Structure formats: C-alpha cells, structure tokens
Amino acid sequence: MPRIRVETDPTYEVVVGDDVLPECATIIDGYRKAVIVTQIGVAQNYREALGSDRWFISIGEGETAKSMETVDMLGRAFADGGLLRDDLVVAFGGGVVGDTAGLAAALFHRGVALLQIPTTLVAQVDAAIGGKTAVNLPEGKNLIGAFHQPIAVMADTSTLSTLPDREFRSGLGEVVKYGLMPEGRNILDLISARIEAIRARDEVTLTEIVVACATIKAQVVAADPEERLGLRSNLNFGHTLAHALETGGGYSFTHGEAVGVGLVFAMALAVAMHRVDATELENLRSILDGLGLPSQVEGKPDQDNLLAIMRRDKKSRGGLAFVLPSANGLELVEDPPPKALAAAFLAVGA
Ligand SMILES: NC(=O)c1ccc[n+]([C@@H]2O[C@H](COP(=O)([O-])OP(=O)(O)OC[C@H]3O[C@@H](n4cnc5c(N)ncnc54)[C@H](O)[C@@H]3O)[C@@H](O)[C@H]2O)c1
C-alpha cells in the first residue's frame, strides 16, 4: 500500500489504498482505550469494518455540527467513558468529523493521540493531512482551532464508493486545484487519461489520485507546518472567490464546486494579466466540464458583495489577494487591475 511520510515533528504516514480499514483496526487495538468519532452515514456503512463492538460517538451533520457545543459534548463523553491521556481519539468521516474530533483530541487532557480515517475525497486529499483542526463560531468559519498532527492518516479509497455524487464531485474540485499546481501536472494527465474511471470511482485510479494529491499536501505541510511562512497559501489557489461564493454569495455550491468556479476566476485573472496563455483557461474549463463540475455561477453575481467578502479573505492585507499561476509557478498577487477583475468576473458568468 502506498505510504507517504509527512515530515512534521513528530512525523507520520498517510497510508492510501482500497483495503486500509483492517490496518486501522490493528492500530486501534494497540491502545488501551479508543473512541471513534463519526457520523451516522459513515457508521452505517463501515462500523463493521472497524469492529462494531468498539466505542463509537456520532456527531451531527454539516457546518453547524462543527461547533464548540459538539466539542463540549465530545469532551464530556470522553470523560464519562474514561478516556485517559494516553488513549486514542479516532476521527472516522469527512472533514467535519476530522476538524471537530481533531480539536476535541487537541484539547482533551491538553492533547491525546488522534488517528485520522478520512472517508470523503475532500478529507483524503486535503482535510485529514496537516494537523489543522477547528470549529466554527457564529462570527465565522474555523475561528477556534489548533494544530494537532495525527499519529497517522489512513485513507481507504473503497469508502468513497458510498459517497453521495455531489460530495464526490466536490472532492474533485480540490483534486483539480492540485493538478494546476506546478508539482501536480501528473494529476491533470491522470484526469485526462482516466476520466471515465474517475467518474466510475475505480478504486485503483482513485488511489493514484489520492496518493498524488496527498504527496503534494504532505510536502507543503512539512515546509510550513504551522502556516507561519505563507507557503501553505498555494493550497489556497482558487479559494479567494470560492470562499466568497460559499459564505456570502447566496449560492448553494458545495466547497469543491465553489473551488472549481474560483479556479476559473483565478485563471481568467492570470490570463488578463498576461501571466498565462488563454489556452490554460480553456483546458481548465474542459477538465471541470468532464468531471461534472460547474465553471460559472448561475444568475448575475453581485460583484460588489463578492469583492467586499474577498477583501476579508485570510490572505488579504487590506486589499484583494489571489494565488495566481505564472510561468514560474503560483504566486500571491495583490490588488489586480480593475480591467483584469472585470474579465475574471465575465469568465465566471458575470
Ligand atoms: N483541516 C483542514 O485542513 C481542512 C481542509 C479542507 C476542508 N476542511 C473542512 O472540511 C469540511 C468539509 O469536509 P467534507 O467535504 O469531507 O464534508 P463532510 O465532512 O460534511 O462530509 C460530507 C457528507 O458525507 C458523509 N460521508 C462521509 N463519508 C462518507 C462515506 N464514505 N459514505 C457515505 N457518506 C459519507 C458525511 O456524513 C456528510 O454527510 C469543511 O468544514 C472544511 O472546513 C478542513
């Protein structure tokens, strides 16, 4: 099974394959006590694979479950169930479970071991790797969080077979982002060569894709484990507009769908600023289309509202900030000219 080492302190492995769950059971057996935090939709399909007599706790769905209330509930349940400092918390699910259970593990007894078993494509290629954990406040997303690296990330691509279509496609938006990074050209080749296998969720192809994306994420995380050097901002390619569409645009995009549109926006901006050739934009549109991802917003976007939200982006230093491609790779570009912005809005349907 492919194993990618994440060179943080301490180091850990991302294990990817179509039969990883049995190895998870072995890791869990190595601990005196382990609690598995999950969601009903995950547990009903895969509880048996980890052992149905284990200690499972289900949390709620979606961004509302990523809350301090859930962390409080988990902490109290951990205490009631007798979880101690040397025991294990297992996050078994998508990014919502990983972020929330991860924060509970970071805080309980000032930090207990965390095993990430991601079961969505978003979590396998991105969320479970890198140690970022967080929950939301009414005032904003991911505002309360901590860095807490897992002891391992165990990504079983066979679990992706039960993901709802839209969740699966959402993960593909992040995969395309990796493919557009300079070190991810092999991912775009893989997508072009095996688009049908990807759509059919062929486990061998998905394993190759998750390995390729996780390898990039592991490198970026190792170079800047606590996001202090700005090196992780490349992972934010396409995310400036994506976050604006998600948080205040009034659109019902999933994260990955919004990332697809955000990538088109960023690429169009780069074309308008003569940083890349127009064919790059056409290629991107055709990849997104092939994967069933949108590259435009429906209706007429409220540009002023989107611009106001984008000015509050975490990369912003007061103005607008985008990660844009060029012949030299990805770069953070601030305050692009109004004409280029107008062209980018036009490219996404404004
Ligand atoms: N920590 C990070 O670095 C990081 C990075 C990216 C995203 N995130 C976070 O991840 C979250 C999104 O995660 P997500 O896209 O995985 O969504 P999610 O966790 O909400 O999961 C989507 C849905 O799929 C269900 N599900 C999960 N696995 C399944 C399976 N194998 N079969 C059937 N159903 C399954 C879940 O129960 C849920 O209903 C966001 O909150 C985002 O902020 C965190």
The ligand as a Tripos MOL2 file, in Angstrom:
@<TRIPOS>MOLECULE
LIG
   44    48     1     0     0
SMALL
NO_CHARGES

@<TRIPOS>ATOM
      1 N1         -8.4730   20.8850    8.2900 N.am      1 LIG1
      2 C1         -8.2380   21.1730    7.0340 C.2       1 LIG1
      3 O1         -7.0840   21.3690    6.6170 O.2       1 LIG1
      4 C2         -9.3980   21.2350    6.0840 C.ar      1 LIG1
      5 C3         -9.1590   21.2860    4.7000 C.ar      1 LIG1
      6 C4        -10.2500   21.2840    3.8320 C.ar      1 LIG1
      7 C5        -11.5530   21.2510    4.3380 C.ar      1 LIG1
      8 N2        -11.7400   21.2260    5.6870 N.ar      1 LIG1
      9 C6        -13.1100   21.1890    6.2530 C.3       1 LIG1
     10 O2        -13.7360   20.0040    5.8170 O.3       1 LIG1
     11 C7        -15.1440   20.1990    5.8650 C.3       1 LIG1
     12 C8        -15.7680   19.5780    4.6400 C.3       1 LIG1
     13 O3        -15.4600   18.2150    4.6430 O.3       1 LIG1
     14 P1        -16.1450   17.1970    3.6230 P.3       1 LIG1
     15 O4        -16.2090   17.8050    2.2880 O.co2     1 LIG1
     16 O5        -15.4520   15.9250    3.8120 O.co2     1 LIG1
     17 O6        -17.6770   17.1380    4.1040 O.3       1 LIG1
     18 P2        -18.3750   16.4170    5.3370 P.3       1 LIG1
     19 O7        -17.4320   16.0380    6.3710 O.co2     1 LIG1
     20 O8        -19.5310   17.2820    5.7170 O.co2     1 LIG1
     21 O9        -18.9650   15.0710    4.6900 O.3       1 LIG1
     22 C9        -19.9680   15.1500    3.6880 C.3       1 LIG1
     23 C10       -21.0920   14.1600    3.9370 C.3       1 LIG1
     24 O10       -20.6780   12.8590    3.5200 O.3       1 LIG1
     25 C11       -20.9530   11.9070    4.5590 C.3       1 LIG1
     26 N3        -19.9440   10.8710    4.4050 N.ar      1 LIG1
     27 C12       -18.6390   10.9350    4.7540 C.ar      1 LIG1
     28 N4        -18.0090    9.8450    4.3270 N.ar      1 LIG1
     29 C13       -18.9300    9.0660    3.7160 C.ar      1 LIG1
     30 C14       -18.8670    7.8200    3.0450 C.ar      1 LIG1
     31 N5        -17.7270    7.1850    2.8600 N.pl3     1 LIG1
     32 N6        -20.0160    7.2990    2.5550 N.ar      1 LIG1
     33 C15       -21.2000    7.9780    2.6760 C.ar      1 LIG1
     34 N7        -21.3040    9.1780    3.2550 N.ar      1 LIG1
     35 C16       -20.1790    9.7230    3.7650 C.ar      1 LIG1
     36 C17       -20.8630   12.7010    5.8210 C.3       1 LIG1
     37 O11       -21.5420   12.0390    6.8740 O.3       1 LIG1
     38 C18       -21.5120   14.0010    5.3990 C.3       1 LIG1
     39 O12       -22.9080   13.8680    5.4280 O.3       1 LIG1
     40 C19       -15.3620   21.6960    5.9700 C.3       1 LIG1
     41 O13       -15.8340   22.0130    7.2530 O.3       1 LIG1
     42 C20       -13.9880   22.2960    5.7570 C.3       1 LIG1
     43 O14       -13.7920   23.4810    6.5040 O.3       1 LIG1
     44 C21       -10.7070   21.2090    6.5550 C.ar      1 LIG1
@<TRIPOS>BOND
     1     1     2 1
     2     2     3 2
     3     2     4 1
     4     4     5 ar
     5     4    44 ar
     6     5     6 ar
     7     6     7 ar
     8     7     8 ar
     9     8     9 1
    10     8    44 ar
    11     9    10 1
    12     9    42 1
    13    10    11 1
    14    11    12 1
    15    11    40 1
    16    12    13 1
    17    13    14 1
    18    14    15 2
    19    14    16 1
    20    14    17 1
    21    17    18 1
    22    18    19 2
    23    18    20 1
    24    18    21 1
    25    21    22 1
    26    22    23 1
    27    23    24 1
    28    23    38 1
    29    24    25 1
    30    25    26 1
    31    25    36 1
    32    26    27 ar
    33    26    35 ar
    34    27    28 ar
    35    28    29 ar
    36    29    30 ar
    37    29    35 ar
    38    30    31 1
    39    30    32 ar
    40    32    33 ar
    41    33    34 ar
    42    34    35 ar
    43    36    37 1
    44    36    38 1
    45    38    39 1
    46    40    41 1
    47    40    42 1
    48    42    43 1
@<TRIPOS>SUBSTRUCTURE
     1 LIG1         1 GROUP 0 **** ****
